[in-house]
Amino acid sequence: MKKMQKSFKAFGAAALLAGSLAFSAPAVAQVSSLSEVLRKVEADSNQLDAEGRERVARFQRERDEQAAAMREARAELRAAEVRGAQLNAQFDRNEAELAELSAELNEQAGDFGELLGQFRTAAGETMPIIDSSLANFHYPGRTERLSEVAQARTLPTRADLDSLPKSMLREMIAQSEVTSFTAEVAGVGPDGETQEVELTRVGVFTAATNDGARFLEVISDNTDEPYLRVLKAQPSGRFRGAMRDLISAQEGDTVIVPFDPSKGDLFAIEGEKPTIQERIGQGGAVGAVILVLLAIGLAFAVFKIATLLLMGGAMGRTAKTKQAGDGNPLARVFEAYETNKGADLETLELKLDEQILRESPKIERFNDVVKVLAAVAPLLGLLGTVIGMIITFTAITNFGAGDPKLMAGGISTALMTTVLGLVAAIPLLLLHAIAASMARGNQQVLDEQAAGLVAERAERSGAA
């Protein structure tokens, strides 16, 4: 009975499905009978059942695989934990054994252990000195050997211990050497690149390239390995000239050579010193004006001194010959005497004084120019000093006094203009004094000769 009810239910469902298909599908797609509908439903149901069973089977397989992987992972974990416990136990045994061996080593080493400590201390103090030495580029590899011995965990051999005194002895010998060798130098190429060149070394203090006698320095700060570099600013020519003499000297020659105990620092400072042209340029416009006035004053002073020398020589010859003429002031005084020889004594004396007064401006010409320039030069120097101080105080006002370089320009202007003013005033004052003295001497000759002429005339008049 239940089976019949299920059949009727299935038949009813099939009928409904067929009815719906009949109403929804086009006339050409409708099924021909309920049997065909039933077969389609059964086929779909079988297909769905097969897919469900396949999914269940796949899930069971994956579950079994994951369970197997979990068991394998847990087995590996347990094995790793066992291995870790064994390694920890082995590590503890090794540590204990190492402590026993270290204690035994210290006991057996005795004084040798203290010697090794002293060796490592001395090596640690010596290696930086050797590493930054010029001789280290001639005899490389010494510090590497010392570092290996100092850092070794094993006891060093006799040969290892000998490496320290040998390195120190080599350094001492290098301090007395004057020799040439080849090494790589930074900044020596045309474009500042590093090249291998031949060098001349004076002890461990000074080194220069054989080509151009350019001094070197050792750069060891903030570098993995020290290296040689050409000084950016070379010292003055006399130092390089002395080094050239050493480079070209023959065996047995005695050459005086400058050396730098700071291994390049002093030469670098010497090279950074401004030249005469740079110092003069620090004076600025005021300094240029002072130099122009100095040139003008020197020209006038030299011209005046030369003129007075020639004038004095000509007057000396005229004083001997008593020859009247117009070639020099004394000859013109004699000419005035000859012209007024017939006048009375008082008139003659006045005429001679008049001629001397005419000659005095010619003798004193340009002396006042030199004197004025000698007085103006230090005043211009003072002006430059004031301008330099204004520049300095302006820099302090704008930027503060924390950086001295900001004030260096104004201070340089202030000092150099003062120096230039004094440099101009001192020679001009000396030349003015010489010219004034020579002018007074020439005037004195005129006065003496004129007085002599008046005296001779007075004697003749008295005799008559």
Secondary structure by P-SEA (a helix, b strand, c coil): caaaaaaaaaaaaaaaaaaaaaaccccccccccaaaaaaaaaaaaaaaaaaaaaaaaaaaaaaaaaaaaaaaaaaaaaaaaaaaaaaaaaaaaaaaaaaaaaaaaaaaaaaaaaaaaaaaaaaaacaaaaaaccccccccaaaaaaaaaaaccccccccccaaaaaaaaaaaaaaaccbbbbbbbccccccbbbbbbbbbbccccbbbbcccbbbbbbbcccccbbbbbcccccccaaaaaaaaaaaacccccccbbbbbccccaaaaaaaacccaaaaaaaccaaaaaaaaaaaaaaaaaaaaaaaaaaaaaaaaaaaaacccccccaaaaaaaaaaaaccccaaaaaaaaaaaaaaaccccccaaaaaaaaaaaaaaaaaaaaaaaaaaaaaaaaaccccccccaaaaaaaaaaaaaaaaaaaaaaaaaaaaaaaaaaaaaaaaaaaaaaaaaaaaaaaaac
